[in-house]
Amino acid sequence: MSRLFRKFRQEIISKGKIQKYLLYALGEVVLLVIGIMIALAINNDNVINQNRVKEQVYLKGLKEDFQISQFKLEELIKVNRNNLENAKKIIQADPKDSNLLESQFSQWVFEALAFEISFSPNNSLLMEMINSGSLKDVSNPDLRKSLTDWLANLEDIHSQENELSIQREKVINVFDEEGYSIRRVFEDAGVTQALGISKGDFSGSNLQILESVSFENRLLIFILTTQATEEAHYLPLMDKLESILALIEKEMD
């Protein structure tokens, strides 16, 4: 074909038909430009398709990670709520109530204070995307912003959890400061038996700690902090987590 074009061009030039040759040359340029544009369009389509495939891989991984984080947060809310419910039972208990059993009180104390809570979401893929600059491969701007904001939300959560841990420790410290027995709590709750630890020789009662103003004050602050952790932090975080999952689901093929 190129040989035919060259022959045709030479014939035109040889016959002095410059005007026709110029038109022919212009046609060649137009065809060349069109060819380049088609090639670029095909290349752009290939790049877009490759980026879309890459994005889908990221979205699948993010969905799995956030679903695991959702389950972790649901379980953590249950633990925090259990802590709160048992702390309320303690604060409402009357040390003069003859029906109040030492073993029951110990169980409440153990259930309220034994479990420190800390949210540990699955963020490995998200951090990898941010560190490698791959977050830009997420095409939905709302999802990109939500993923970035997620990390800032976690900083707030960890700050609240740290405050809750401090208040929990303050309540526990009253046992030591006022001469009450944590071991008795563990024994009544069945912890020492499970660990194979022999019974202690503490002969007093922990029920009198209910008359301690210091214990009451610290327990009340612990209750307020525990409740705030759920209502002002965990539940709003769950809403944001569910929103992120909905955006991811929307973008997945």
DASUL-V639185 format. One record per helix or strand of 2 or more residues. SS is the DSSP state (A for helix, B for strand). FROM is the first residue (numbers start at 0). LEN is the number of residues. Records with the same first field share a line. If there is no record, write none. Layout:
SS: FROM-LEN  FROM-LEN
This chain:
A: 1-13  17-75  101-12  123-9  133-4  140-37  181-7  190-5  205-6  212-39
